[in-house]
Amino acid sequence: CDEANTLWPHPSGRSRPRQLTIPPQYRENNLWLALEAAVDYWTQFDTPVPLTRWPDLPPESGGICLHPGRVRTLLPLPESLIPQAVMTVFPRPNQAFWTLAAIWSGWLWGREMVTPLKGAFDRLRYDWYWHANALDQVLGHLARHLPIGARLFGIAPELQPGLLLSILAAARTAGFQILNLALRTDTETAQFAWVSGAPARSLKKIADWSPLFEQAACLHLGQRAEPADHLTLYTTGLTALVEQHALPLTMDSVRTELSGNLQNSLNVALRNRSLFRHFPGASRSAEGGLWWLQEESGEIPMPLSDRVEMEVIRYLQKNPQCTPPEVDQAICSRFTGLLTPPRELIYQCLESYAEPSAEDGERWQLSENESPEQRRADIENAARLLSFTGERLGLEVTAGNPLLWKADGRILYAFYLMASSVVGRFLFSPQPIADQRVFVLPGSRSKLLAFKLNRDPRLAEAAAAWRFLKFRHLRRLADRTYLTLETWNELLEHDQPSGEDAVQMRMF
């Protein structure tokens, strides 16, 4: 039914309609094809999962028992069935789907089925406090019937600041103590882990939240070592409030103390130009773009994207045959919480270093030319070509990494030979003074490097003064019969990193 409505805009737009507003031009999906696709979706598992309806229980081997009702009509459970863990997905308010779901229920099963859903017709707008109050009623009832120490695990898709605040505030007022929170901003998904039965900590009154947000954001950016978006910093500030036990203990206090104040305090903190630098991005909105530290004090670690790349390489070397989800899970277990890397970054690293196995297309392995021995040989060969070319041009060559071309005691070129695209360690540390600094790296790093520069304006800004030379282009330049320093400098720009690999060699 959802596939067959007229709310899907064309040619592009909202991935999930949330308002009952028909767009001027919409996509009409074929209902029969949607039914066929649903069959494929529900039959994707080789082994069926036993499914029963309460009070009939699934077999001892496991299964799902479906209770078609509210939590408060199910609890309390018998002593033998008291759960030790609860899992849930927190829904984002969706006026369009909830209203239509009530209509479809009445159309399919009769008027009496609409009664439990009639609230969807009464409310046309769902604010974050309404959602927090609704979650508090469910979680509070759940907490009263769980044993001390039971775990609550939740997933929040389509995450926005208001939804995040609703979830954390409701869990706090219901009596759950948070253990962990992980955030993946590119998919707008958060994961939470709480424990029940923890004694309520007294509320810590904070007159001005802005200094707390500033401190939390500075600490997180220092650990991340690259700019972060508004949702990440909002989550960082909210997590700091949770750790300080500053979230209210009752829903009445939530409404009076948090409504609007939290967002305003964070915006005040991020507007502190003595602490933060804003990269506006394409949207140019107040909450768009990325933020970074105005002054980098102390030793800042390697950028997160570089650390992720190195971990992907190590995993591929230790696990010759692996699937992309296995790589994703391994990297996420290494970078947890608010440092969870974007899925696209992990997959870009995978495509840069690995390829599908010939025996099993679903499993990936290191590309043949990505072995440590082969890459060491490539770097040694590149060093020989650079030395040979520099001597051909009448320059003094100093071997090493960086390899230097000199003239009259001045360093004209400093070449940094590498097999990866981990460039941050050079960009953000002192380097020899040279007229030109050049990264020399494999062509298979082109797409990954372009992706990293595009997602991190700080990295791109530092790399703007550098140049890039791929192994394949170096070989072409070294083979030229007539080569001068001027033509070298001009031709150096002809094969720069890009999001797409070149398919044809430049002729002129």
Contacts in CASP RR format, 6 or more apart in sequence:
PFRMAT RR
TARGET T0000
AUTHOR 0000-0000-0000
METHOD contacts of the structure
MODEL  1
CDEANTLWPHPSGRSRPRQLTIPPQYRENNLWLALEAAVDYWTQFDTPVP
LTRWPDLPPESGGICLHPGRVRTLLPLPESLIPQAVMTVFPRPNQAFWTL
AAIWSGWLWGREMVTPLKGAFDRLRYDWYWHANALDQVLGHLARHLPIGA
RLFGIAPELQPGLLLSILAAARTAGFQILNLALRTDTETAQFAWVSGAPA
RSLKKIADWSPLFEQAACLHLGQRAEPADHLTLYTTGLTALVEQHALPLT
MDSVRTELSGNLQNSLNVALRNRSLFRHFPGASRSAEGGLWWLQEESGEI
PMPLSDRVEMEVIRYLQKNPQCTPPEVDQAICSRFTGLLTPPRELIYQCL
ESYAEPSAEDGERWQLSENESPEQRRADIENAARLLSFTGERLGLEVTAG
NPLLWKADGRILYAFYLMASSVVGRFLFSPQPIADQRVFVLPGSRSKLLA
FKLNRDPRLAEAAAAWRFLKFRHLRRLADRTYLTLETWNELLEHDQPSGE
DAVQMRMF
1 100 0 8 1.000
1 104 0 8 1.000
2 97 0 8 1.000
2 100 0 8 1.000
3 29 0 8 1.000
3 31 0 8 1.000
3 34 0 8 1.000
4 29 0 8 1.000
4 31 0 8 1.000
4 34 0 8 1.000
5 17 0 8 1.000
5 96 0 8 1.000
5 100 0 8 1.000
6 22 0 8 1.000
6 26 0 8 1.000
6 28 0 8 1.000
7 17 0 8 1.000
7 19 0 8 1.000
7 20 0 8 1.000
7 21 0 8 1.000
7 22 0 8 1.000
7 23 0 8 1.000
7 26 0 8 1.000
7 96 0 8 1.000
8 17 0 8 1.000
8 23 0 8 1.000
8 26 0 8 1.000
8 27 0 8 1.000
8 29 0 8 1.000
9 17 0 8 1.000
9 23 0 8 1.000
9 25 0 8 1.000
9 26 0 8 1.000
9 27 0 8 1.000
10 23 0 8 1.000
10 25 0 8 1.000
10 26 0 8 1.000
10 27 0 8 1.000
11 25 0 8 1.000
16 94 0 8 1.000
16 97 0 8 1.000
16 158 0 8 1.000
17 96 0 8 1.000
17 97 0 8 1.000
18 92 0 8 1.000
18 93 0 8 1.000
18 94 0 8 1.000
18 95 0 8 1.000
18 96 0 8 1.000
18 97 0 8 1.000
19 95 0 8 1.000
19 96 0 8 1.000
20 95 0 8 1.000
20 96 0 8 1.000
20 99 0 8 1.000
20 100 0 8 1.000
49 63 0 8 1.000
49 64 0 8 1.000
50 58 0 8 1.000
50 59 0 8 1.000
50 61 0 8 1.000
50 62 0 8 1.000
50 63 0 8 1.000
50 64 0 8 1.000
51 58 0 8 1.000
51 63 0 8 1.000
51 64 0 8 1.000
51 65 0 8 1.000
51 66 0 8 1.000
52 58 0 8 1.000
52 63 0 8 1.000
52 64 0 8 1.000
52 65 0 8 1.000
52 66 0 8 1.000
53 65 0 8 1.000
53 66 0 8 1.000
53 67 0 8 1.000
53 68 0 8 1.000
54 65 0 8 1.000
54 66 0 8 1.000
54 67 0 8 1.000
54 68 0 8 1.000
54 74 0 8 1.000
56 65 0 8 1.000
57 65 0 8 1.000
58 64 0 8 1.000
58 65 0 8 1.000
67 73 0 8 1.000
67 74 0 8 1.000
71 138 0 8 1.000
71 141 0 8 1.000
71 142 0 8 1.000
72 141 0 8 1.000
75 141 0 8 1.000
75 142 0 8 1.000
75 145 0 8 1.000
76 145 0 8 1.000
77 83 0 8 1.000
77 145 0 8 1.000
82 145 0 8 1.000
82 146 0 8 1.000
82 147 0 8 1.000
83 146 0 8 1.000
83 150 0 8 1.000
84 147 0 8 1.000
84 150 0 8 1.000
84 151 0 8 1.000
85 150 0 8 1.000
85 151 0 8 1.000
85 152 0 8 1.000
85 153 0 8 1.000
86 142 0 8 1.000
86 146 0 8 1.000
86 150 0 8 1.000
86 151 0 8 1.000
86 152 0 8 1.000
86 153 0 8 1.000
87 152 0 8 1.000
87 153 0 8 1.000
87 154 0 8 1.000
88 152 0 8 1.000
88 153 0 8 1.000
88 154 0 8 1.000
88 155 0 8 1.000
89 154 0 8 1.000
89 155 0 8 1.000
89 156 0 8 1.000
89 157 0 8 1.000
90 135 0 8 1.000
90 154 0 8 1.000
90 155 0 8 1.000
90 156 0 8 1.000
90 163 0 8 1.000
90 167 0 8 1.000
92 156 0 8 1.000
92 157 0 8 1.000
92 158 0 8 1.000
92 159 0 8 1.000
92 160 0 8 1.000
92 163 0 8 1.000
93 126 0 8 1.000
93 130 0 8 1.000
93 131 0 8 1.000
93 163 0 8 1.000
95 120 0 8 1.000
95 123 0 8 1.000
95 124 0 8 1.000
95 125 0 8 1.000
95 126 0 8 1.000
98 117 0 8 1.000
98 120 0 8 1.000
99 120 0 8 1.000
99 121 0 8 1.000
101 117 0 8 1.000
101 120 0 8 1.000
102 114 0 8 1.000
102 117 0 8 1.000
102 118 0 8 1.000
102 119 0 8 1.000
102 120 0 8 1.000
102 121 0 8 1.000
103 114 0 8 1.000
105 113 0 8 1.000
105 114 0 8 1.000
105 117 0 8 1.000
106 113 0 8 1.000
106 114 0 8 1.000
123 130 0 8 1.000
128 162 0 8 1.000
128 163 0 8 1.000
128 165 0 8 1.000
128 166 0 8 1.000
129 166 0 8 1.000
129 254 0 8 1.000
129 255 0 8 1.000
129 259 0 8 1.000
131 162 0 8 1.000
131 163 0 8 1.000
131 166 0 8 1.000
132 165 0 8 1.000
132 166 0 8 1.000
132 167 0 8 1.000
132 169 0 8 1.000
132 170 0 8 1.000
132 251 0 8 1.000
132 254 0 8 1.000
133 170 0 8 1.000
133 251 0 8 1.000
135 166 0 8 1.000
135 167 0 8 1.000
135 170 0 8 1.000
135 171 0 8 1.000
135 174 0 8 1.000
136 169 0 8 1.000
136 170 0 8 1.000
136 173 0 8 1.000
136 174 0 8 1.000
136 251 0 8 1.000
139 152 0 8 1.000
139 170 0 8 1.000
139 171 0 8 1.000
139 174 0 8 1.000
139 175 0 8 1.000
139 176 0 8 1.000
140 173 0 8 1.000
140 174 0 8 1.000
140 175 0 8 1.000
142 152 0 8 1.000
142 174 0 8 1.000
143 174 0 8 1.000
143 175 0 8 1.000
143 176 0 8 1.000
143 196 0 8 1.000
143 197 0 8 1.000
146 152 0 8 1.000
146 196 0 8 1.000
146 197 0 8 1.000
147 196 0 8 1.000
148 196 0 8 1.000
148 197 0 8 1.000
149 195 0 8 1.000
149 196 0 8 1.000
149 197 0 8 1.000
149 198 0 8 1.000
150 195 0 8 1.000
150 196 0 8 1.000
150 197 0 8 1.000
151 179 0 8 1.000
151 193 0 8 1.000
151 194 0 8 1.000
151 195 0 8 1.000
151 196 0 8 1.000
152 171 0 8 1.000
152 176 0 8 1.000
152 192 0 8 1.000
152 193 0 8 1.000
152 194 0 8 1.000
152 195 0 8 1.000
152 196 0 8 1.000
153 191 0 8 1.000
153 192 0 8 1.000
153 193 0 8 1.000
153 194 0 8 1.000
154 191 0 8 1.000
154 192 0 8 1.000
154 193 0 8 1.000
155 189 0 8 1.000
155 190 0 8 1.000
155 191 0 8 1.000
155 192 0 8 1.000
156 163 0 8 1.000
156 164 0 8 1.000
156 167 0 8 1.000
156 189 0 8 1.000
156 190 0 8 1.000
156 191 0 8 1.000
156 192 0 8 1.000
157 187 0 8 1.000
157 188 0 8 1.000
157 189 0 8 1.000
158 188 0 8 1.000
159 183 0 8 1.000
159 188 0 8 1.000
159 189 0 8 1.000
159 190 0 8 1.000
159 231 0 8 1.000
160 188 0 8 1.000
160 231 0 8 1.000
161 230 0 8 1.000
161 231 0 8 1.000
161 234 0 8 1.000
161 263 0 8 1.000
164 190 0 8 1.000
164 234 0 8 1.000
164 235 0 8 1.000
164 238 0 8 1.000
165 238 0 8 1.000
165 258 0 8 1.000
165 262 0 8 1.000
167 190 0 8 1.000
167 192 0 8 1.000
168 178 0 8 1.000
168 192 0 8 1.000
168 238 0 8 1.000
168 242 0 8 1.000
168 247 0 8 1.000
169 247 0 8 1.000
169 248 0 8 1.000
169 254 0 8 1.000
169 258 0 8 1.000
171 178 0 8 1.000
171 192 0 8 1.000
171 194 0 8 1.000
172 178 0 8 1.000
172 242 0 8 1.000
172 247 0 8 1.000
172 248 0 8 1.000
172 249 0 8 1.000
173 248 0 8 1.000
173 249 0 8 1.000
173 250 0 8 1.000
173 251 0 8 1.000
173 254 0 8 1.000
175 196 0 8 1.000
175 197 0 8 1.000
175 198 0 8 1.000
175 200 0 8 1.000
176 194 0 8 1.000
176 195 0 8 1.000
176 196 0 8 1.000
176 197 0 8 1.000
176 198 0 8 1.000
177 194 0 8 1.000
177 195 0 8 1.000
177 197 0 8 1.000
177 198 0 8 1.000
178 192 0 8 1.000
178 193 0 8 1.000
178 194 0 8 1.000
178 242 0 8 1.000
179 193 0 8 1.000
179 194 0 8 1.000
179 195 0 8 1.000
180 191 0 8 1.000
180 192 0 8 1.000
180 193 0 8 1.000
180 336 0 8 1.000
180 337 0 8 1.000
181 190 0 8 1.000
181 191 0 8 1.000
181 192 0 8 1.000
181 193 0 8 1.000
181 235 0 8 1.000
181 239 0 8 1.000
181 337 0 8 1.000
181 338 0 8 1.000
182 190 0 8 1.000
182 191 0 8 1.000
182 332 0 8 1.000
182 336 0 8 1.000
182 337 0 8 1.000
182 338 0 8 1.000
182 340 0 8 1.000
183 189 0 8 1.000
183 190 0 8 1.000
183 191 0 8 1.000
183 231 0 8 1.000
183 232 0 8 1.000
183 235 0 8 1.000
183 337 0 8 1.000
183 338 0 8 1.000
183 340 0 8 1.000
184 190 0 8 1.000
184 340 0 8 1.000
184 341 0 8 1.000
184 342 0 8 1.000
184 343 0 8 1.000
185 229 0 8 1.000
185 231 0 8 1.000
185 232 0 8 1.000
185 342 0 8 1.000
186 342 0 8 1.000
186 343 0 8 1.000
186 344 0 8 1.000
187 343 0 8 1.000
188 231 0 8 1.000
190 235 0 8 1.000
200 249 0 8 1.000
201 245 0 8 1.000
202 245 0 8 1.000
203 245 0 8 1.000
203 246 0 8 1.000
203 247 0 8 1.000
203 248 0 8 1.000
203 249 0 8 1.000
203 253 0 8 1.000
204 244 0 8 1.000
204 245 0 8 1.000
204 246 0 8 1.000
205 246 0 8 1.000
206 212 0 8 1.000
206 241 0 8 1.000
206 244 0 8 1.000
206 246 0 8 1.000
208 265 0 8 1.000
209 241 0 8 1.000
209 246 0 8 1.000
209 261 0 8 1.000
209 262 0 8 1.000
209 265 0 8 1.000
209 266 0 8 1.000
210 265 0 8 1.000
210 266 0 8 1.000
210 268 0 8 1.000
210 269 0 8 1.000
210 272 0 8 1.000
211 269 0 8 1.000
212 237 0 8 1.000
212 240 0 8 1.000
212 241 0 8 1.000
212 244 0 8 1.000
212 246 0 8 1.000
213 233 0 8 1.000
213 236 0 8 1.000
213 237 0 8 1.000
213 240 0 8 1.000
213 265 0 8 1.000
213 266 0 8 1.000
213 269 0 8 1.000
213 270 0 8 1.000
214 269 0 8 1.000
214 272 0 8 1.000
214 275 0 8 1.000
215 240 0 8 1.000
216 236 0 8 1.000
216 237 0 8 1.000
216 239 0 8 1.000
216 240 0 8 1.000
217 228 0 8 1.000
217 233 0 8 1.000
217 236 0 8 1.000
217 237 0 8 1.000
217 269 0 8 1.000
217 270 0 8 1.000
217 275 0 8 1.000
217 276 0 8 1.000
217 291 0 8 1.000
218 275 0 8 1.000
218 293 0 8 1.000
220 228 0 8 1.000
220 232 0 8 1.000
220 233 0 8 1.000
220 236 0 8 1.000
220 338 0 8 1.000
221 227 0 8 1.000
221 228 0 8 1.000
221 291 0 8 1.000
221 292 0 8 1.000
221 293 0 8 1.000
222 293 0 8 1.000
222 300 0 8 1.000
222 301 0 8 1.000
223 301 0 8 1.000
223 339 0 8 1.000
224 304 0 8 1.000
224 338 0 8 1.000
224 339 0 8 1.000
225 300 0 8 1.000
225 301 0 8 1.000
225 302 0 8 1.000
225 303 0 8 1.000
225 304 0 8 1.000
226 292 0 8 1.000
226 303 0 8 1.000
226 304 0 8 1.000
226 305 0 8 1.000
226 456 0 8 1.000
226 458 0 8 1.000
226 459 0 8 1.000
227 279 0 8 1.000
227 290 0 8 1.000
227 291 0 8 1.000
227 292 0 8 1.000
227 456 0 8 1.000
227 457 0 8 1.000
227 458 0 8 1.000
228 236 0 8 1.000
228 290 0 8 1.000
228 291 0 8 1.000
228 292 0 8 1.000
229 288 0 8 1.000
229 289 0 8 1.000
229 290 0 8 1.000
229 291 0 8 1.000
230 270 0 8 1.000
230 287 0 8 1.000
230 288 0 8 1.000
230 289 0 8 1.000
230 291 0 8 1.000
232 338 0 8 1.000
233 266 0 8 1.000
233 270 0 8 1.000
233 291 0 8 1.000
234 263 0 8 1.000
234 266 0 8 1.000
235 338 0 8 1.000
236 338 0 8 1.000
237 266 0 8 1.000
238 262 0 8 1.000
239 338 0 8 1.000
241 247 0 8 1.000
241 262 0 8 1.000
247 254 0 8 1.000
247 258 0 8 1.000
248 254 0 8 1.000
248 257 0 8 1.000
248 258 0 8 1.000
267 286 0 8 1.000
267 287 0 8 1.000
269 275 0 8 1.000
269 276 0 8 1.000
270 276 0 8 1.000
270 278 0 8 1.000
270 291 0 8 1.000
273 294 0 8 1.000
274 294 0 8 1.000
275 293 0 8 1.000
275 294 0 8 1.000
276 291 0 8 1.000
276 292 0 8 1.000
276 293 0 8 1.000
276 294 0 8 1.000
277 291 0 8 1.000
277 292 0 8 1.000
277 293 0 8 1.000
277 294 0 8 1.000
278 289 0 8 1.000
278 290 0 8 1.000
278 291 0 8 1.000
279 289 0 8 1.000
279 290 0 8 1.000
279 291 0 8 1.000
279 292 0 8 1.000
279 457 0 8 1.000
279 458 0 8 1.000
280 288 0 8 1.000
280 289 0 8 1.000
281 288 0 8 1.000
281 289 0 8 1.000
281 290 0 8 1.000
281 457 0 8 1.000
283 289 0 8 1.000
290 457 0 8 1.000
292 457 0 8 1.000
292 458 0 8 1.000
296 428 0 8 1.000
300 428 0 8 1.000
301 307 0 8 1.000
302 422 0 8 1.000
302 424 0 8 1.000
302 425 0 8 1.000
303 424 0 8 1.000
303 428 0 8 1.000
303 456 0 8 1.000
303 459 0 8 1.000
304 335 0 8 1.000
304 339 0 8 1.000
304 341 0 8 1.000
305 341 0 8 1.000
305 345 0 8 1.000
305 452 0 8 1.000
305 455 0 8 1.000
305 456 0 8 1.000
305 459 0 8 1.000
306 421 0 8 1.000
306 422 0 8 1.000
306 423 0 8 1.000
306 424 0 8 1.000
306 425 0 8 1.000
306 452 0 8 1.000
307 335 0 8 1.000
308 331 0 8 1.000
308 335 0 8 1.000
308 341 0 8 1.000
308 345 0 8 1.000
308 346 0 8 1.000
308 349 0 8 1.000
309 349 0 8 1.000
309 420 0 8 1.000
309 421 0 8 1.000
309 422 0 8 1.000
309 448 0 8 1.000
310 420 0 8 1.000
310 422 0 8 1.000
311 330 0 8 1.000
311 331 0 8 1.000
311 334 0 8 1.000
311 335 0 8 1.000
312 327 0 8 1.000
312 331 0 8 1.000
312 346 0 8 1.000
312 349 0 8 1.000
312 350 0 8 1.000
312 353 0 8 1.000
313 349 0 8 1.000
313 353 0 8 1.000
313 420 0 8 1.000
315 322 0 8 1.000
315 327 0 8 1.000
315 330 0 8 1.000
315 331 0 8 1.000
316 322 0 8 1.000
316 327 0 8 1.000
316 350 0 8 1.000
316 353 0 8 1.000
316 354 0 8 1.000
316 364 0 8 1.000
316 365 0 8 1.000
316 366 0 8 1.000
317 366 0 8 1.000
317 372 0 8 1.000
319 326 0 8 1.000
319 330 0 8 1.000
320 365 0 8 1.000
320 366 0 8 1.000
321 357 0 8 1.000
321 360 0 8 1.000
321 363 0 8 1.000
321 364 0 8 1.000
321 365 0 8 1.000
322 363 0 8 1.000
322 364 0 8 1.000
322 365 0 8 1.000
323 362 0 8 1.000
323 363 0 8 1.000
323 364 0 8 1.000
324 347 0 8 1.000
324 350 0 8 1.000
324 364 0 8 1.000
327 346 0 8 1.000
327 350 0 8 1.000
327 364 0 8 1.000
328 343 0 8 1.000
328 346 0 8 1.000
328 347 0 8 1.000
331 341 0 8 1.000
331 346 0 8 1.000
332 340 0 8 1.000
332 341 0 8 1.000
335 341 0 8 1.000
342 455 0 8 1.000
344 451 0 8 1.000
345 451 0 8 1.000
345 452 0 8 1.000
345 455 0 8 1.000
348 447 0 8 1.000
348 448 0 8 1.000
348 451 0 8 1.000
349 448 0 8 1.000
350 364 0 8 1.000
351 447 0 8 1.000
351 448 0 8 1.000
352 421 0 8 1.000
352 444 0 8 1.000
352 445 0 8 1.000
352 447 0 8 1.000
352 448 0 8 1.000
353 366 0 8 1.000
353 367 0 8 1.000
353 370 0 8 1.000
353 444 0 8 1.000
354 364 0 8 1.000
354 365 0 8 1.000
354 366 0 8 1.000
354 367 0 8 1.000
354 370 0 8 1.000
355 364 0 8 1.000
355 365 0 8 1.000
355 367 0 8 1.000
356 362 0 8 1.000
356 363 0 8 1.000
356 364 0 8 1.000
357 363 0 8 1.000
357 364 0 8 1.000
357 365 0 8 1.000
367 444 0 8 1.000
368 374 0 8 1.000
369 375 0 8 1.000
369 378 0 8 1.000
369 442 0 8 1.000
369 444 0 8 1.000
370 444 0 8 1.000
375 419 0 8 1.000
375 442 0 8 1.000
376 419 0 8 1.000
378 419 0 8 1.000
378 442 0 8 1.000
378 471 0 8 1.000
379 417 0 8 1.000
379 418 0 8 1.000
379 419 0 8 1.000
381 471 0 8 1.000
382 417 0 8 1.000
382 440 0 8 1.000
382 471 0 8 1.000
382 474 0 8 1.000
383 399 0 8 1.000
383 400 0 8 1.000
383 401 0 8 1.000
383 403 0 8 1.000
383 417 0 8 1.000
385 474 0 8 1.000
385 475 0 8 1.000
385 478 0 8 1.000
386 397 0 8 1.000
386 403 0 8 1.000
386 405 0 8 1.000
386 415 0 8 1.000
386 417 0 8 1.000
386 440 0 8 1.000
386 474 0 8 1.000
387 397 0 8 1.000
387 399 0 8 1.000
387 403 0 8 1.000
388 478 0 8 1.000
389 477 0 8 1.000
389 478 0 8 1.000
389 483 0 8 1.000
389 488 0 8 1.000
390 397 0 8 1.000
390 405 0 8 1.000
391 397 0 8 1.000
392 483 0 8 1.000
393 405 0 8 1.000
393 483 0 8 1.000
393 484 0 8 1.000
393 485 0 8 1.000
393 488 0 8 1.000
395 405 0 8 1.000
395 406 0 8 1.000
395 407 0 8 1.000
395 412 0 8 1.000
395 485 0 8 1.000
396 405 0 8 1.000
396 406 0 8 1.000
396 407 0 8 1.000
396 409 0 8 1.000
397 403 0 8 1.000
397 404 0 8 1.000
397 405 0 8 1.000
397 406 0 8 1.000
398 404 0 8 1.000
398 406 0 8 1.000
401 416 0 8 1.000
401 417 0 8 1.000
402 414 0 8 1.000
402 415 0 8 1.000
402 416 0 8 1.000
402 417 0 8 1.000
402 431 0 8 1.000
402 432 0 8 1.000
402 434 0 8 1.000
402 437 0 8 1.000
403 414 0 8 1.000
403 415 0 8 1.000
403 417 0 8 1.000
404 411 0 8 1.000
404 413 0 8 1.000
404 414 0 8 1.000
404 415 0 8 1.000
404 432 0 8 1.000
404 434 0 8 1.000
405 411 0 8 1.000
405 412 0 8 1.000
405 413 0 8 1.000
405 415 0 8 1.000
406 412 0 8 1.000
410 435 0 8 1.000
411 432 0 8 1.000
411 433 0 8 1.000
411 434 0 8 1.000
411 435 0 8 1.000
412 434 0 8 1.000
412 435 0 8 1.000
412 436 0 8 1.000
412 485 0 8 1.000
413 434 0 8 1.000
413 435 0 8 1.000
413 436 0 8 1.000
413 437 0 8 1.000
413 438 0 8 1.000
414 431 0 8 1.000
414 432 0 8 1.000
414 434 0 8 1.000
414 436 0 8 1.000
414 437 0 8 1.000
414 438 0 8 1.000
415 438 0 8 1.000
415 440 0 8 1.000
415 469 0 8 1.000
416 426 0 8 1.000
416 437 0 8 1.000
416 438 0 8 1.000
416 439 0 8 1.000
416 440 0 8 1.000
417 440 0 8 1.000
417 441 0 8 1.000
418 439 0 8 1.000
418 440 0 8 1.000
418 441 0 8 1.000
419 441 0 8 1.000
419 442 0 8 1.000
420 441 0 8 1.000
420 445 0 8 1.000
421 441 0 8 1.000
421 445 0 8 1.000
421 448 0 8 1.000
421 449 0 8 1.000
421 452 0 8 1.000
423 439 0 8 1.000
423 449 0 8 1.000
423 459 0 8 1.000
423 463 0 8 1.000
423 466 0 8 1.000
424 459 0 8 1.000
424 462 0 8 1.000
426 439 0 8 1.000
427 459 0 8 1.000
427 462 0 8 1.000
427 463 0 8 1.000
427 466 0 8 1.000
428 462 0 8 1.000
431 437 0 8 1.000
436 467 0 8 1.000
436 489 0 8 1.000
437 465 0 8 1.000
437 466 0 8 1.000
437 467 0 8 1.000
438 466 0 8 1.000
438 467 0 8 1.000
438 468 0 8 1.000
438 469 0 8 1.000
438 492 0 8 1.000
439 466 0 8 1.000
439 467 0 8 1.000
439 468 0 8 1.000
439 469 0 8 1.000
440 469 0 8 1.000
440 470 0 8 1.000
440 471 0 8 1.000
440 474 0 8 1.000
441 449 0 8 1.000
441 468 0 8 1.000
441 469 0 8 1.000
441 470 0 8 1.000
441 471 0 8 1.000
442 470 0 8 1.000
442 471 0 8 1.000
443 470 0 8 1.000
443 471 0 8 1.000
443 472 0 8 1.000
443 501 0 8 1.000
445 497 0 8 1.000
446 470 0 8 1.000
446 497 0 8 1.000
446 498 0 8 1.000
446 499 0 8 1.000
446 501 0 8 1.000
447 497 0 8 1.000
447 498 0 8 1.000
447 499 0 8 1.000
447 500 0 8 1.000
447 501 0 8 1.000
449 468 0 8 1.000
449 497 0 8 1.000
450 497 0 8 1.000
450 498 0 8 1.000
450 499 0 8 1.000
451 499 0 8 1.000
452 459 0 8 1.000
453 459 0 8 1.000
453 460 0 8 1.000
453 463 0 8 1.000
453 497 0 8 1.000
454 460 0 8 1.000
467 492 0 8 1.000
467 493 0 8 1.000
467 496 0 8 1.000
468 496 0 8 1.000
468 497 0 8 1.000
469 492 0 8 1.000
469 495 0 8 1.000
470 495 0 8 1.000
472 495 0 8 1.000
473 494 0 8 1.000
473 495 0 8 1.000
476 505 0 8 1.000
477 483 0 8 1.000
477 488 0 8 1.000
477 491 0 8 1.000
477 492 0 8 1.000
480 487 0 8 1.000
494 506 0 8 1.000
495 502 0 8 1.000
495 506 0 8 1.000
END
